């Protein structure tokens, strides 16, 4: 039972870490991409 609890804790921790990293990287990347498209191609930021 103790081993199973450790496995669940590790899997949950890794899942949370990967989700946090994805959101931390993707939000600024999308904003930078939209600003680039606005400057380079004149596409509205909201599109």
N, C-alpha and C positions, 0 to 999 in steps of 0.2 A: 504494500500500500504506500509506503514511503517513497519508493522509486517512482510509482505512477504519479504521485503528487509532484515530484521534482520534474518529471517529463512534461506534465501539464503546465507547470510554472514556467519552464524554459520556453516551450512552444508559445505560450501566451506572451511572454516578454519579447521574444523575437518578432512575433507578429505585430505587436505594438510599436516596436522600434522601427520596423520596416515601413509601417504605415506613416509614422511620424516623419521619417526621412523622405518618403515619397511626397507628402504634402509640403514639406519644407522646401523641397527642390522644385516641385511642379508649379506652385503658385507664382513665385517670382519669374520663372521661365515663361509662363503664359503672359504675364504682364509685360515683360521685356519684348516678347515676340509681337504682341499687339502694338507696342510703341514703335517697334522697328517697321512693321507693316504700315503704320500711320505715316511715318516719315518717308519711307522709301516708295510706297505705292499710293498713298493718299486714301487708304481704306479706313473707314471709321473705326474707332476703338471698340465700339459696342457691337460691331458686326462679326 
